[in-house]
């Protein structure tokens, strides 16, 4: 490739080729990693698409309608944490295509969008109505999509991605298939959540599900609940109830080529600690066991939110081990047990992500990300808390697949600075200089501003945008998936489309020679 050949060229030729490689037109057919941010605006919800460049920085692509309505808080001019959850937007791969699923909490629908592999443009395939209200979190695995309805009785609703035979555009975009969402499973927890004042189709961010998420192998569907510690006597007298703090896991198993959801297993957690989010990691090798990482806002104090010098109210990460075993009924039995718990030296841990044996928490008030490790058996270690910029107010954190050079990035949904934070994950000791302790730290780079809110003729602000997702495939996995063969080419690129790129490369090389630099 051009970049691999640069080492044999004099400095000026290398500079020319670097500039040549940076020209966007030459990368049009190169599969790209992306970061996607949902606006959660009303009357029209949108998703902004960004291309992730080799250094992790983001380049704005465009903004696309979800076909639904967001649910911002009309009483909060800053629109902070309006959905009170994570995973409001989810990325996944199925059948060779990349998809986003989004919640529309304003009109109780969910959307299915497809990500173009090279341009990162989004195509809306389906908008599906829900039985419940206030969807706040969504997850997908292969052809399965599940959402948590976080107000009212609190429900889990699942769907299957199917070919849309009734579509007015049956061939879809650029000759590809069109898809629909087909109802598949509903679980009603049967509570009666109190509505928020002025927002009947909403619930307090300290009640209901924190997030819903499939395990990495797709064999479990988990939901964490925040508890009832903040339920007032007046709400109780009015007959309102909310789910107790705890973790629910639904076993998912295949039956005649399709998946079914079993009876959930419940593990109680302390209501006073306010468990707010969770993530998965694989358990012991050779098993289908899973480790659950639960982040609790007030893990070290029972006085949340009344924290003072006598009640540190430190957030904590708790690990649970789920042992899965087949039952006589061709289903799966789950057994859940607590393994470990560590404080994170922050009082505001609200969101958690996992990758490469490390966990990362987004800390809402202290503008930081805490980092720790977890083993396959669930043992935890807290490493450090990394500041990411004053006033950032990180509202969620997502990881992206590795770059070709092996570098690895996290992205944060920064509601305070109305931006997407860009953070390279480095071995501790690189930045800042310190002995390597086997763990990671963050090198925070320039953030990417959110759109002004005028795309597609829609006016308004993206302040309070909520719902962030990123490409989880590595660059090499994307190249392999789409048959990418080299700079500016795909395996199925026509000679006509390749010719201008080849001509540009030849012209630039000729220019370098004419300048007297020489090519060796």
N, C-alpha and C positions, 0 to 999 in steps of 0.2 A: 504494500500500500504506500501512498505518498508519505504518510507520517513515519512509517518504518524506514523509508529510504532517506530521510532527512539527515541521518547521522553521517552519510557519505558526501554531503554537500557542504560547500563553504557557507559562512554565516549568512550572507545576503540571500543566497538561494534558499536556505532554510527559512528565513523570514518571509520570503515570497510565498513559499509553499504553505507556511502556517497561515498567512493571510488568505491564500487560495482555499485551504481547507475550511476556513471560517465562513466563507461565503454561503449564505443559507441555501441558495439554489442547488448547491452541490450535495446538500444533505436531505433534499426533499424525499428521497426514496429510502432513507435510513430510518429504521424503526427507532422510536424515541421513547424515553421515559418521561412521565408527566406527573404534575401535581395538580389536584383539582380542588377547588374551594366552592362551597355552596353559600348562597347569599342569605337564605332563610328570610327573604323579603316578601311583602305583600303589596300589590295584588298578584305579583308573578314571581315565583321562585326561579332562580337561575344557578348555573354552575359555570365558574370561570376555569379555563384550561390554561396551563402553563407548561412549556417545554423545559425539562431539566437539562442544562448544559453540562459538558464534561467536568466543570469545576463545581457543579451542584447549584449554581445560580439559576434563576428562573427567567424565562422569556415569555411574555404574555402572548397567548394564541387567540383567544376569543371567549365570548360569553354565550351561553346556550340555555334556552328555556327548558325547565323540567316538565312543563305542562300542568304544574300544580301551584299551590299557594303556600308561602311560608307563614311563620307565626311569630313575628317580632313582638316584644312587649311594648304596648303603646304608652305605658307609664314610665319607661326607662329610656331617657334620651341616648344613653350609651349602649343600650341593647346587649348587656353583658349576660352571657350564659342563658339565653332565652329558651333553649331546649333542655338545659340541665342534664346533658348526656354526652357521650362520645359515640363515634361510629354513626353519625347522622348521614354520612355519605360513605359508600363502601366500594372498593375496587376488587374485581376478581376476574379470573380467566376461565373460560369454558368453551370447549369445542373449537379451539384455535382462534377465538375472538376475545377481546377485552371489553368488560362491561363496568359501568357504574350503576349502583342502585342508590336512590335518594328518597328521603322522607319529605313529605309535604304536610307539615303539621297544621297548616291553616285550613285545608279542605279534606284532611284525613284520606290522603292517597299516597301511593308510592310510585316512583318512576324507574323505568329501565332505560338506560342510555348505553350506546356502544361507542367505544373509543377508537378512532381511526389510528392504525398502527404507526403511521409516519407523520401525518399532519397534526394529530391529537385533536382534531375536530370531533365534536360529539353529535351523534344521531339519536334522537328520541324514538324509542320503539313502542313503549307502552306506558300508560298511566292507569293504575289499578286502584279502585275504591276499596276501602277497608270496612270491616264490621265495627271495629273499635274507634277510639278517638285519640288524637294527639300522638301520632307516631313520632318517637324521638330518637330511635336508634335502629339500624338496619345492618344485616349481614348476608353474605351469599357464599355458596360453595357449589361449584359445577353448575347444575341446572336448578339448584335450590336457593330460594330467597326467603328470608324471614325477617319480620319487623316486630318491635315491641311497641304496643299501644300503651302509652305511659300514664294516661288519665282515665277517669271513669272506673270501670271494673278491672282494668289492667289485663291485657291480653297479649298472646304471642300468635301472630298470623304468618303462615308460610305459603309460598307459591312455587310453581314450577315454570321455568322458562320453556316455552313451546313455540313451534313455528306458527305464525299468525296467518291462518288460511283465509281470514275475513278481512285482511288489510286492504285498504284502497290502493296501496302501493305494494303488492305482493312480492315484488322483486327487491324491495328495500333500496338502500342507498348504494349506488354504483354497482347494481346488479347482484348485491348480496341478499341474504334472506332477511325477512322481517320477523320480529319476535313479539310474543305476547306473554302476559303473566296469568297463569291458571291457578285458582285457589286449590290448596292442597291439604292444609292442616290448620286448626284453630285450637288454642288452649286458653280458656277464660279462668283467670285466677279468682274471680268472684269478689273483688273488693269494691269499695265505694269511695273513691278518692275525692277530697274536697276541691272544688274548682278554685282557681285564683280569681281574686276580685277584678272584675272588668275583663276577664278572659275565661269564659266558661269552658272553652276548648283547650284547657291547659291545666297544669298542676304545679305546685311549688317544686323548685329544683331539689329540695331535700326529701321528696317522696318518690316512690315508684322505681322503675328500672334505671340503673346507671348506664348499662349498655347490654347489647345482645351480640353474641359472637360464636361462629362455628369454630370448633377446634381445627388445628392444622390438617388433620386427616379426614375431617368432615364427619366423624363418627359420633360427635357430641355437639349439642347446641346449648350454650350456657347463657344464663341471665343473672345479673347481680341486682339485688334490691337494697335500697338505702335505709329502710326501717321507718319506725313511727315515733322517734324521739321528739320530733317537732310538732306532733299532732296536739292541738290545743284542746282544753276542756270543752270549749264551745263547739268545736268540730266533732268531738266525740259525742256530745249531747245531741248533735244534729244527725247522728247515725253514720258519720263518715268513718271509713276504715281504710288503711293502706297496708301494703305488704310488709311483713316484718323483715328486718335486715337478714340477709342470707344469700346463698348461692343455689340456684336451681340448674340442674343439667338434664337435658332430654337425650336419651340414647337415640341414635339414628342408625337404622339398619336396612339392608336391601331386601326386598321381597319381590320376586318375579320381575327383576330388572328395574324396579322403582324403589325409592326410599320411603320408609315410614318412621314416625316419631313415637317413641315409647313414653311410658309414664315417667315424669321427671323425679330425680332424686334431689332432696333438699338438705342443705347443710346450714344450720343457724349461725349467724354472726351477731355481734353486739349491736343493738339499736343505737346506743349512744355514740358509737364510733363512726357512724354514717359511712358505710362502704359505698364508694362512689363509682368505681370502675374496675374492670378486670381484663386480663389478657391470658393467653394460653402459652405453654411450651410443652414439647413432647416429653413423656416420662421415660422410664428405663428402656434401653434398646431391646428390641425383640418382643415388646409388649405393645398393647394399645392403650396403656395407661397414660394419663395426662396430668400435668401440673397446672393448677390455677393460681394466678397471681392477683390478689385482691388489694386494691389501694383504698384505704379508709382515711377520710379527712382527719378524724379525731382519734386515731388509733391508740394514742397513749394517754387519753384523758376522757373522763365521763362527764365533763362539764361543757362540751361543745354546745353552742358557740361562745359561751361565757368564759373565755380563756384569759388568765391574768398571770402575774408572776408566780402564783402558787399552782397554776394548772397550765403546763406548757402546751398542751393540746397538740403535740407533735403528730403529724400524719405517719402512717405506717403501711408497710406491705406485708400481707399475710399469704403464705403458700398453703394450698390444699392439694392433696394427692387423690386422684380418682382412679380406682382400680376397676377396670371393666372386665366382666366375665360373661360368657354365653350362658343363657338359661335354657331350661327344658322346652320353653315355648318358642324357640328360635328367635328370641329377643336378646337383649343385653341387660345384665344387672350391673348397677353402678354402686360402688361403696366409696364414700368421701370421708377423708380424715384430715385434720389440721397437721401440718408439718412444722412450720416455723413462722416467726414474725419479727420484723426489724423496724425501728423508727427511721425516718429519712432525714431528720434534722431540718424539717420544714413544717410549717403549720397549715399548709394549703394545698396539699397534694390532691389533685382531682382527676387526672387522666394518666393512663399507663400504657406503654407499648413494650413489646419484647422482640429482641433479635440477637443472635450470636451469644447466647448464654447470659445476656445482660438485659435488665429492665430499665426503663426510662419513664419518669413521671413528670407530667406538666404541672407546675406549681403556680396557681392562679394569681396570688397576691404578691409573692416574693420575686416574680419575674425570673424564674429559674427552672432548671431541669435536674432532678436527682437521678443518680445512676447507681445501680447495684448489680449483683450477679445472682444467678439461681442455678442449681445443679439439676440433673435429671431426676433426682430423688426429692427435690424440693428445698434443700438447704439454701438459705439466703445470706447475703452479705451486702451491707450498705457501703458504698465506696465514697461518694462525694456529691455535692450539689454544685452545679455549674450555672452561674448567672448568664442570662441571655439578652440583657438590655433593659434599662430602667423604663418602666411604663409599657412593656411589651404585653403583659397580661396574657400569657399562653393559655389557651382554652382547650387545646387538644394537641397531641403529638403523634406523628406517623413516621414510619420508616420506609425507605425505598431500597429496592434491590441494588446490588453493588454495580459500580461503574467498571469499564473495561480494565482500568488500572488498579482495581481492587478497592478503591475508595468507597466510603459508605456515608450516607447522609440521612439526617432526621430533619423533618419539617414541622414547625409549630404554627398553629392557628393563633395569631397574635391579635386579640380583640382590642387591646389598648392602643396599639400603634396602627391598627387597621391594615395589617400586612401578613405575609407568610414568612416566618422565620426560617433561615437556612443555616444548618449546623452540620459541619463535618465531624464525624466521630473518629477520634484519634486515640492511639495508645497513650495513656497518661505518662507524662514525662516528655512528650513532644511539645505541647502547649498547655500549661507553662512548663518550663524545664524542672523536672523532678524525677526521682527514681521511679522506674516502671514497676508498678505493683500488680501487674496482671490484669488491670482494668482499663476502662475507657474514660475519656473526657471529651468535651465539646469545643470546637473552634467555630464560634458564631461569626457568620459572614453577613454581608449586606442583605437585608430583607427585600421581598418583592411586594410592592404596593398592590392593594386590591383595586378592582375597577372602580370608576367613578359612579357606576350605577346607571349609565345612560345607554348601555349597549342594547341593541335591538329596539330602541325607542322607549325603553323603560327608564323612568326617572327615579331618583332617590339615592340613598347612601348605602354603602356596603358596611357601614359600622355595625358591629354585632354579627357579621357573617359567621355562620356556624355549620360545620360539616366539612372536614378535610380528608382527602384520600390521596394515595400516591401509588405509582406503579410498583408492585412488589417483585416483579421479575427483574433479574439482572439484565444489563445490556447484552451480555452474551446469550442469555436465554431468549431475549427478544430477537436477536439476530438468527439464532437457530430456528425459532418458531416460524419466522417469516422468510427463511431462506435468503437472508441478506448476505451478499457475496463480497462487498467491498465498498469503498467510498463512492457514494452517489448511485449505487446499483442495487437492485433486488434480483433474485433468481429469475423472476418473470418479467424483468424490465425489457421493453422492446428495443430493438436497435435504433429506432427513430428517436426515442426518448434518451438513449444513452449517448448519441452522437454529439449533441451540444456540450455535454459534460466533458466528453473526451476531447473535444476541440478546445475547450477552455483550459484543460490541463496542459495540452500540447502547446497552446499559445503562451501560457505562463512559463513553461520550461524554456521555450524559445526566447522569451524575453530575458530570462536569467542569463542565457548564453550570450545574447546580444550585449548585455551589460558588461560582458567580459569577466563574469564570475567563474564560469566554467562549471561543468558537471562531470564528476569523476565516477 
